[in-house]
Amino acid sequence: MKLFDVYPLFDIEPVKGTGNYIFDKDGNRYLDLYGGHAVISIGHGHPHYVEKISNQVNMLGFYSNSVQNPLQQELADKLGALSGCDKYELFLCNSGAEANENALKLASFKTGKTKVISFKKAFHGRTSAAVNVTDKSSIQAPINKLFKKEFHKFNQLKSVKKSLEKGDVCAVIVEGIQGIGGIHVANKAFLEGLSKLCKKHKAILILDEIQSGFGRSGHFFSFQHTKIKPDIISMAKGMGNGFPVGGILINPKVFKAAYGLLGTTFGGNHLACAATTAVLDVLKADNLIENAKEVGDYFLAEAKKIEGVKEVRGMGLMIGIDMGFPIKELRKEMLFQRRIFTGSSSDPNVMRLLPPLGLTKREVDVFIKAFSKVLANHDKGATIIDHID
Ligand SMILES: Cc1ncc(COP(=O)(O)O)c(C=O)c1O
């Protein structure tokens, strides 16, 4: 059977991973500054993670959500304690798109409305409602475009305020740090303004922390550089370190749980809980959130010194290097000549760096040296690459 061909692929076959490195089938080692697209949070093959998942699958891999599963409560308790969001309630699902789908659904249940405010360059997933509020019409099928949405300028409040004043908005959905859009950090005044406006006009504020959450920004959630308390926070990616897990944190002052309101077959299953609990254990024990802040600050400062770089943006270990010209060839050269994985974005000029959170300053230096050398030899006539979400 032929595979449905949806991604352009690099000719590399990783077979093993340890810490911040992956190894291909020929035994070549690569520094992973892409984290499998922001998914690898605690590093590849962490012994605690491997042990927890292995023990769990030996005991019980799955049973349905119709019976007691204390692993979900253990996860919720650890997540509440580490994130500081212990007053929220947790609903577990399997992916980022599914998290946003449930978030938007709850918002619509609550308000009885359907119009959603989103932002230019936003990415929220590929399922029905999530893709409708994603700023890329080419990935929206007619069936996805069933409710009204608006894309406002990121980090600007004026037009959002005007729209909310009409009183017909169900939700505002925003990434704490736009990832696929090319690494744009939502600033404090913007997030605080959105929070105030949503409260005033009774719209639900959904913070999409799917890429920027679980410690990547140097905070547990990137919005925590402000004092806002979103109505819903969506999570996935780093949450399972590769195991497919997603979830939403729900403010119980805004939403009252009821049987049948949300549901899932696989969400919160035993193996997924073991994976996420292991991630939380390691984030805490290895001080990975503090490390993401310290090494991230160092990375940002060092990247800004590279000659020829137009702009460096980001927070913690979620970094965008804007070259002012397409980076397709640079990424290839980094991968095949220097054996360093990097990411792209929907902006062809921006290289995205999303490494495991245990990255060291020495590994940052390796990147800086390699990138400077590649840049020095580079011919600027590169063309645009299709990005992988
Ligand atoms: C900010 C953001 N939201 C949602 C998603 C969708 O997540 P998933 O691919 O797990 O459905 C992504 C994926 O890249 C994302 O970056």
Ligand as a Chemical Component Dictionary entry (heavy atoms), coordinates in Angstrom:
data_LIG
# 
_chem_comp.id                   LIG 
_chem_comp.type                 NON-POLYMER 
_chem_comp.pdbx_formal_charge   0 
_chem_comp.three_letter_code    LIG 
# 
loop_
_chem_comp_atom.comp_id 
_chem_comp_atom.atom_id 
_chem_comp_atom.alt_atom_id 
_chem_comp_atom.type_symbol 
_chem_comp_atom.charge 
_chem_comp_atom.model_Cartn_x 
_chem_comp_atom.model_Cartn_y 
_chem_comp_atom.model_Cartn_z 
_chem_comp_atom.pdbx_ordinal 
LIG C1 C1 C 0 0.165  26.585 18.428 1  
LIG C2 C2 C 0 -0.335 25.285 17.896 2  
LIG N1 N1 N 0 -1.616 24.949 18.105 3  
LIG C3 C3 C 0 -2.107 23.781 17.657 4  
LIG C4 C4 C 0 -1.328 22.886 16.957 5  
LIG C5 C5 C 0 -1.898 21.583 16.472 6  
LIG O1 O1 O 0 -1.391 20.529 17.207 7  
LIG P1 P1 P 0 -1.466 19.017 16.664 8  
LIG O2 O2 O 0 -0.571 18.939 15.466 9  
LIG O3 O3 O 0 -1.024 18.188 17.823 10 
LIG O4 O4 O 0 -2.891 18.764 16.310 11 
LIG C6 C6 C 0 0.014  23.205 16.700 12 
LIG C7 C7 C 0 0.869  22.291 15.914 13 
LIG O5 O5 O 0 1.918  22.610 15.436 14 
LIG C8 C8 C 0 0.516  24.438 17.190 15 
LIG O6 O6 O 0 1.798  24.786 16.980 16 
# 
loop_
_chem_comp_bond.comp_id 
_chem_comp_bond.atom_id_1 
_chem_comp_bond.atom_id_2 
_chem_comp_bond.value_order 
_chem_comp_bond.pdbx_ordinal 
LIG C1 C2 SING 1  
LIG C2 N1 SING 2  
LIG C2 C8 DOUB 3  
LIG N1 C3 DOUB 4  
LIG C3 C4 SING 5  
LIG C4 C5 SING 6  
LIG C4 C6 DOUB 7  
LIG C5 O1 SING 8  
LIG O1 P1 SING 9  
LIG P1 O2 DOUB 10 
LIG P1 O3 SING 11 
LIG P1 O4 SING 12 
LIG C6 C7 SING 13 
LIG C6 C8 SING 14 
LIG C7 O5 DOUB 15 
LIG C8 O6 SING 16 
# 
